[in-house]
Amino acid sequence: MTIILTLTTAGIDTTAFNLYSNADSYTAIQDTATRAELMAGKTVTMPAGTTAIKCVATGECSSELFVSVINKLAPSGSISGGDLLTCVNTSNILTANVVYQGTPSYLWSPGGATTQNLTVNSPGTYSVQVTDSYNNKTSTITKIVSENVIAPSVNIVETGSLPGSVTLSASGSTAQGSKTYLWSTGETSANIIVNGPGVYDVTVTGGLNGCTANQSIQVLDCSMIGTIEDVTPECEMEGNAEEV
């Protein structure tokens, strides 16, 4: 624990002190300080649970001075946990990691939760006020949680015609980060080749945020159209319709 130690009286007439803690029954030197440092107020390091310090003057005549400790430092620390929400990580657990001396109490904003951990599922600025029962000091720490839920933009391009083979390509789709593909045929490449009519769809997933989008396309076999009334605009463009 960190303590601001100040001697407000001249005390022992010496220039240097070894500092001991009652947390280990004054058995080991925990820190050192000069007389001037103690008079001005020095930040010293002591074991957790220190409530008294023994200042032992260094020199031929060793004198002792006991100081009761009230740590005036406020709790300090940070908030850990994910700071990004995505289509995969729809919630994050924030944890207040704080250095304190007594028993901490927590008050989160927004929401008013009083636990060390807070589950968040929306972007925003989250803060926690921590109060240390040891000295009633309070600190507020903050964390910003952002969000990336931008869905891919899927585009399927068809080349070729039936009868024969048709290539369907989704490589022109855009997504956050790398892209993965899943076609209704079970294939996972950007391009697939189909040899029969039907409706084909592809799901594109962004590697950065895990968001998905889907698009379908109908592949026609114009040679199978029976009458001119059945001709679709697609087959009319190909010039494959026959009147029977």
Helices and strands as residue ranges (DSSP letters): E 2-5, E 16-21, G 22-24, E 31-34, H 35-40, E 42-45, E 52-57, E 64-68, E 76-80, E 84-86, E 92-99, E 104-109, E 117-120, E 124-132, E 138-148, E 157-160, E 166-169, E 179-183, E 191-194, E 198-206, E 212-219, G 222-224, G 228-230, H 233-238
